[in-house]
């Protein structure tokens, strides 16, 4: 497949172009774009259809299904907010596997050109063996989006067609980048050390003065400080690679059945839910007024206008149905109350006047209706008009939000229980003999510090809605650390009776002789460390591992998989990596498809120096400009110790992490940067 030419099809979605093909400009522009890619692509097939969901689906299905499929299918047009823009709705049901990375690449490229790109609704994914993309209907917008991804599309198409990934990736990422023509520039590959004089951090960045070849071999840290590792045995990987490993090795969610109630808020449904009861279950009035028998046609002396005796009263809280209504009489009725049998309309109280009351003066005896224009069915809510019996009210994967709409649907239809994905329980542990409880009434001595990581992390996890267990502080001994980790997984205390699913630790992951987490996970617990260093700032020593664990009370031979995130001890590093790596894992474990922090583009209010080697996750405040409403980003500190990893104050008011790619110089004021939103817009 790698040596074959690939086939592309372009579907123009336009009412105008479907009537007059000469008005289409996109087909020619995209055909030329593919022609500029050398001999990788055959000349694309182009078709034009009106803005019609069935027509779009018919073409995409025909092109993607069967042996003679197209490798790439691009639709152009119908991706905006106009009422007739239905292309995303047409394409989404056809997608078997989504490709959010392609969507992100197209949007990121377009947003660099115009903020109006946020008005697009692109879709990308795989149907059978075909890649499917939707792009805007303008020639310029369509070309920009296709050019953003076209160099990597051959690799994606080859994989989607069934090629062996191991063989494709045998040469490493650099080989793939070179083949695709996206080799990083020399400045991106520069690995020299510098002291960041322009950063104003008030301290020089630590640097080694020897090369790897000049250092002695690394040894097992378990035998003491004289033979500890001198160089980390864990390769430095990118953030994207780390996130892929987190997604791959986080266990799939567990399904549980629970009662319907407010405790469901924040849960994800594990099944489609169908209405157990119709809403309303009876014919109900939508106004306060009078139930009447309206004539099917005017004339013959029949009319709703005139004076009528009030035969009965129907209240919304009634436990039984009101008596049937006889011809020539009316029934007083309140909003939401059931209609008497024979009644077929409701007159608003505003269209009536009281003629007389009962002798005791407590009830209406005769009421005059002032209009003859009442129609059959007026002001009536029919049974099942809101929700039909047996209709699908919520779908698998829906999040039960605090807004109340989902809870309202479930309770109104008589749903008693639902199946959801169980939220993982998380244990939070700090490590280090130097740590003192944050609320301890002692004066710090020597190298003691108060443990601020646990309260900070537990606060964040609780705000996300996850159950947490405080595991306390572990001493700097391998035996004590192992004991706490095993007890946490086993569940051996009133606060943790069943064991945690995820353990988050802080500290103990660097190169000191007392940094024992990694060897304890590997040797004592038999776990697997999937990565131990990430090319990022802050958070380089972040570690992700899984441990096979058999609960002591289990009779099954199957072992459970427990997840361990060992985060750096520096407070800012711990909170940044919690948001960046732990949150997507927890989202997967609870059944969410959209994982991690939401991403926006924001304009810098000042320049920020770049780190020459690592991607920086810069703490910032993102808000909207009072002048033009644009999203703007302001650092929480770029002077002094501003963004130092030990400075938790840089997160005190931050609601976002700015993703700053490495390089020389600075990112200038006014430039758009990617922002990961940790909280609401300021």
N, C-alpha and C positions, 0 to 999 in steps of 0.2 A: 504493500500500500504506500510506503514512504516514497517510492520512486514514481508513482502514478500521478497523473494530473487530476486535480480535484474538480468536482462539478458544483456550480452555484446556480441558484434560481432566485430571481428578484420579482416580488409581487407588489405592484403599485396599487395602493388602495385610494381611489379617488372617484367620486361621482362624475366630476368634470372630465377627467382623462378617460374614463370608461366610455363616455359618449363621443369624445374626440381625442383619439390617441395622439394626435399631433401636439396636443397641449402638454404632454408629459415630458419633463426634462430630467427627472431623476434616473430613469432607466439608462439613458446615455451616459450620465455622469458616473454612475456606479460601474457600468460596463467598462468605461475608460479607467476607473480606479483599479479594477481587477487586472486590466491589461498591463498596468504598470508594475505588476508583481512578478514579472518574468514568466517562466513556463510552469508555474505551480497550478494555474487555474485554466480550465477551458473557458471559452467565451460564455458568459452567463445566459441562461434562459430568462426572458422577461415576459410577464403577463400583467394585465391590468384588470382590476375588478372594482365595482362600486363599493361604497361604504356599507357593506352588508356582512354580518357575522357569518352566515352560512356559506357565502361565496368565499370568504377568506379561509374558513375551516376546510372547505372542499379542496381548495388548491393546496394548502399546506399539507393536508393529509395525503393527497395523491402524490405529492412530491416526496414525502418522507416515508410512506409505507411501501412495502414491496422490495424486491431485490434490486431493481434499477432506481434506487433512491438518489437524491441529491445530497452531497456532503454538507452543503450550507444553504439555508433558506432565509432570505432577508425580505421582510415586509417593510414598505415605506408608506407612511401616512396613517392618519387615524390614531395617533398616540397622544394627542393633546387633551384639553379639558372641554372641548366643544361637545354639545349634545350628540352629535353624530359620530364622535370619535370612539369607535368600539374595537379597534384592533387588539389592544391588550386583553379585553374580555374574550375576544375570539381565539386568541393564541394560547392564553393561560391554560384552558382545559386540555389542550393537546400536548402540553409539556409533560414528559415523564420524569425528568430530572432537571432541576433549576440550576442556572449558572450565574449567581449573583456577582461574581468577579467581573464578568463581561459587562454587566449593567453598570457596575461601579466605574469601570474604565471609561465607558462611553460618557457617563454623566460627568466624571471628573474632567475629562477633556473638554466637553462642551461648556462647563462652568468656568473654565479658564478664559473662554471667549465671551460669554454673555451670561448674566445672572438669570436670564429668561430660560436657560436650559433646565432650571428646576421645575418648569411647567410641563416637561415631557414625562411620559409614563412608559419607559422602555421595559421590555421583557426579553429574557434570554434563557435558553435551556436546550435540552436534548429530547428529541422524539425518535424513538428507535435508535438509528445510527446517524441521524441528521442533527446538525446544530441549527437552531432557529433563533433569529434576532429580529427585533422590531426597531426601526429607526424613524426619524421624523419625515414628513412629506416634502419639506423644502430641499432642493438640490444641495444647498450649502450645509444644512444640518445633517442630511443623510450622509454626505461625503465625510464630514467631520467625525461622525460616530463610527462609520466603517473603517476609516483610516486609524482610529484609536485602537482597533483590535486586529486589523487585518494581518499584521505580521505574525501573530501568534495563532491565528485561526487554522492554518494548515496542521499544526501540531495538535490542536483541539479536535479537528475533524478526523485525523488519523487515529487518535485515541478513541473517539466516539464510534469509529467504524470497527473497532475490535482489536487494534494492534496491541501487542504485549508491552505494558508500561515499563517493565524492568529492562527490556531491550532498548526501548526508546530513550530511557534515562541513563543508560550505561555510561555515557560520556560525561555525566554531571551537568549541572545547571549552566556552567560556562559554555559547554559545547552547544546546548540547546539555544542559548542566547545568541551565540555566533551564527548558528544556522538560520535563526529567525531574523537576523539583522538588527538585534536590539542589544548589542554588546554595550555595557556601561562605559561612560567616558573615562578618560584617565583620571580626572579629579575624583570620580566615584570610587576608583580602585585604590586611591592613595591611602596607604596604611602607615604613614610616618606618624610619629608622636609629636605633639606640641603642647605648650603649657597654657593655651587659651588666654593669652594676655588680654585679648580684646573682650573676653567674656566678663571680666570684672567679678569673678567668683571669690576673689580674695584668697585663693589657694591654687597651687599648681596641681594639675592632673597627675596621679601616680603613673610612673612609667618604669618599665624594666630596662636595665642598661646592658643586658646580655641577650643573646639570641638563643633560640631553642636548642641549636646544635652545641652551644657552649655549656649548657646546663647538664648536671648529672641526671641519670635515669630516675624517674619517679618511683616511689615505693609505697608499700601498704601503710596507711596512716594508723592502722590498728596496733602497730608495734612501737608507737611512741614518736615524740617530736623529732628525734634524731634521724628518723627514716620516713618522715611524712612526705607527701607529694610536694614536689617543687614546681610542677607544672600541672595544670588541670588536665585530667584524662578525658574530659568531656569536650567534644568539638563545639566551637562557637557556631550557632545557627541563627538564621534570620527570624524576625518576629513572625512572618508568614509561615515559615516552616514549623515554628513552635506551635502556632495556632492549629495547623493541620494535624500535628501529633496529638494535641489536646482533644481535638474532635474525634480522631481515630480511636483513641484509647479510653475515652470516657465511656463507661458502660451505658447501654441503652436503658431507657426509663422503665420503671416498674409500674404496673397497673394495679390500682386499688379501687374498691367500690366504697363510696362514702355517702352519707345523708346530704340532702340539699339544705343549705343554710349559709349564713354569712361567713362561715369558716372556709367556704369554697373560694373566696376572693383570692386571686393570685394563682389559682390552679389552672391546669390545661386539660381539656377534655380528651379522653382516650377513646371516645366512641361518638358516633352521630347520635343525637338525641331527638326523639319524635314525640309530638304532643300526646300526652295521655288523656287530655280533655280538650274540648273545643273552648275557645274564648271569643265571645261569651257563650255560655252553655244554653242560653235562652234568648228570645227576642227582648231587647232592652231599649229603654228610652235614652236618648242622648241629650235631653233637655228636661227642665222642670216644666210641667204643663198638664195636658189632659189627653188621655188615650181616647180615640174616637173611631167610629166606623165610617171611613170616607167612601163615598159612592164611587163605583167603577167608572161612571160617566155622569156628567152634569145633566140636570133635567129631571123630569118626572117628579118634581117636588122634593127631590133629595139634595141636601147640601149640608156642608159642615157649618154654615153660617146660621146663627139663631140662638135661641135659648134652650139649654139642655139640663136635665136633672143630673146631679153628681151621684152615681150609684155606689162607688167604692173608692178606696184609696190604696195605691200600690207604692210601698216604700222600698228603697234600695236594700235595706237590711232585712227585708221580709224573709221568714223561714219557709214560707209556702207560697204557692201561686195565688194571685187574686182570682175572684170568681169571674166566670165568663161575662162579657159585656153584651147587654141586649141592645137591639136597634132602638135608636132614639134617646139613649143615655150615654153618659161619658164617665170616665174614671180619673180622679186626680192621681198624678204620677210624678215621682221624683227622678232625677238623673240617675241612670244605672238600674232603675227598678224594672222588674219583668212586666211585660204587657199582658193584660187579660186576654183570654181566648176571644176570638172574633174581632178584637181591635186590630186595625191595620195602619194606623198613623197616630202621630202625636202632635197636638197643637201647642205652641209655645205659650207660657202663661202671659207673655207680653201682648198676645193677640186676643186676650179675653178680659171681661169685666165681671165682677160679682153682682148678681141680681138679688139673691136673697140667701140668708143663712138659716140653719136649723133653729127650732124654737129655743134651744138652750144657748144659741149664739156661738157654739164651739166649732161647728163645721159648716162647709158650704152646702147649700141646698140646690140652688140653681145658678148656672154660670152662662153668660152670653159669649159665644164665639163670634168675633168681629169679621172674619174672612171666610170666603167660600173657595179660596184657592188652595186648600190643603189637598195634597196628592197622596195616593196610596204609597206607603213605605216611607213617608216623610218623617224625619227625626227618629228613625228606628235603626238600631244596630242589630243585624241579623245574626242568628247562631253561627259561630265559626267565622264571622267576618273579620275578626282580628287574627285568630289562629285557628286553622282547621284541624279537626281531630286527625291524628296520625301524620300530620305534616312535619317535615324536618324543621326544627326550630334552632338547633345549634349543630355545628359540625366538629368532627374530630380535629383536634389541634387548636380550637378556639380557646382564647384566654378569658377566664372569668374575671372581669375588671371590677374595680371599686366604684365605677360609675353607676352600677346597679341594673343595667339593662339585661344582662344575662341572668342574674339572679331573679329578676322580675319575670322573665320568660319561663324559667324553670318552675317557679312557685305558682304562677298563674295557671299553668297547664297541669298542675297536680303531680309533677315529677317528684318522686320521693327520694330516689338515689341515683347517682350517676357514677360512671367509671372515669377516673382521672389518673394522670401520671403522678406518682408519689413524689413529693418534693424531697430532695436529699437532705439529710441531717448533717450538719457540719460541725466538727470539733475544731476549736482554735487553741493553739499551743504556742507559748513563747519559750525560747531556750536561752540559757546563759546564767552563770553564777552571779553575774554583775547586776541582774535585774532585781528590783524591789517592787512589790505591789504598788500600784499607783496611789492607793488610798491608805498606805501604811503610815502610821503616826511615828515615823522615825526620821532622824536627821541623816542625810546621805553622807557616807564616808568613803574615802579611797576612790575607787573607780565605779562606785555604784551609780545606777541610773534607774529612774522609775519606768515601769513597763507601760508604755503608752500604746504599743501595737495591738495588744489584745482588745482593749476598749474601743480603739478606732476601727479595727476589722469587724468586731462583733456588731458595732453600731451600723456599719455599712451593710453587712449581711442581713441584719434585722430589718433595715429599711427596704431591702429587696424582697422581704417576705419569707426568708428561709429560717427554719428552726436551727438554733445553734446551741452548742455545749461548750462551756468554758473549761478548758483542760488545764488551766493554770500555767505554772512555769516549770520547765524541766531543767535539771542540773546538767552541768557539762560532763556527764559520764555516760558512756554508751549503754550500760546496764539500766540506768534510771530512764533514759530516753526510750529504750526498747520497751520497758515495762509500761510506761505511760501510753505509748502508741498501741501496744497490744490491748491494754485495758480499754482504750478509747474505741477500738474496733469491736471488741468483745461486748462491751457494755456491762460494767461491773459496779455501777453506782446508782443511787436514786435519781440523780440528774441525768443519767444516761443509761437507762435500763436495757435498751435494745442494741446499742452500738451505733456509732456514726457511720455515714457512707463516705464522707469526704473529711480529710484532715488537712488543716492549713497550719503550717508552722512558720515562724519568723526567726531569722538568725541561724547561725550554724551551717551556712552553705558556702562559705568562702574557702580560703586556703590555709587557715590557722589549724594548729594541732588539736584545738578544741571544737573545730567545726565537724561534728560527728554525724550529722543527719544522713548524708549520702552513704557513707559506709554502713550505718545502722540499717538503712532501708535495704541495701543490697545484700549484706552478709547476715544480719540477725533476722530480718523479716523475709528474706528471699524475694524481695521485690525487684522490679525493673525500672531503671531510671531512663526515661525516654529522651530527656534533654537536661543538661546541667548548666548550660551557659547560653545566653541569648544576646545577640548584638543589638543592644538598646541602652538607652540612658534615660532615667536610672533603671536598675533592675537586672544588670548583667548576670549575677549568679542564680537567677530564678531556676528552680528545679521542679520537674514534673515527673511523678512516678506512679506506678500501680503496684498493688500488693495482693497476691492471692491469699484469701483468708477463709477459713472454715469455722463458723461459729460453734462454740462449745456445745450448745444445745441442739445443733442440727443433726438430723439422722441421715441427711443426704450426703452422698460422696462428692457432690459438686461443691467447688469452692466459689465464694463470692469474690468479686474484684472491688477492692477499696482504692480510692484515689487519694494521693498525697501531693499537695502543693507546698513546697518548701520555698518560702519567699525570703528575700533579703531582710536583714535586721534593721536597716535604716528605715525610718518611718515613712518618708515619702516614697521610697522604693517599694515598700510593702503595699501601700495603698494603690500606687500606680499599677503594679503587677496584679493585684487583686482584681481591679477593674478590667485589665487587659486580657488576662488568661483565665482566672477563676470564674468570672461571670459567664463567658461562653460555655464553659464546661457545665456549670450549674443549669444553664438554659437548656442544654442538650439533655441532661439528666431529668429535667422536669417536662420534657416533650415539646419545647418551643422550637419552631423552625427558624425564626428570626433571632439570632443570638448575638450577644455582646452589646456594646454601647452603640446608640444611634450616631450616625455620622452626618455632619453638615460642613459647609464651606464658609469660612469667615475671613474678613479682611483685617490685616494687622493694623493696630493703631500706632505702632512704632516698629522699628527694626529689631530683629533678634539675631545674634550671632549663631552660625551653624556649628555643630560638632563635626570635626573633619572625618570621623570614622563611623560613628554609630547614630542610628535614628534616635532622636530625642523626643520624649513624650513630655512636653513642656506644659506646666500647670498654668491655667489661664482662666479669665472670666470672659465668657461670650455673651453678648447682648445684642440689641438692635439699635442702630443709629437713630437718634432723634431727628436727624436732618432728612435722611432719605429711606429709613427703614432697613438698610442693609445690615447683614450680620457682621459684627465687629468683634475682634478678640484683643484682649489686653493681658499681658503677662502679670502674674502675681509677684514677680520679682526677678529682674535681670541684673541688679546691681548687688554688690557685696556678696553675701552667701545665698542670694535669692533662690536659685533652683537646686542648691546642694541637696543630695539625696537624704541627708540626715535632718533636713529642715522641714518638719511636718507643717510649719506655718505656711509654706507655699501652697498647701491644699486647704487652708482654713476657709477661704472664700471662693476657691476655684470651683467652677462647674464644668470644666472641660479640660481635655488633654490635647494640645496641639501636636500634630504629627509633623516633625521637622526632619526632613531627609538630610543625610550627612553631606558635607561638601565644604568648600572654602568660602570665606566672606560671610555675608549676612543675608537673611531674608528681609527685604525692605518693607518699609511702611506702605500700606495699601495693597500689598500682595495677598492673594488668596491662599489660605492654608486649610488643610483638613483638620477638623476638630471632632474629637470623640466626646459626646455630651454625657457627663456624669450626673448632671442635675438639670433642672429647668433653666430656660434662658433668662438671664438677668434683666 
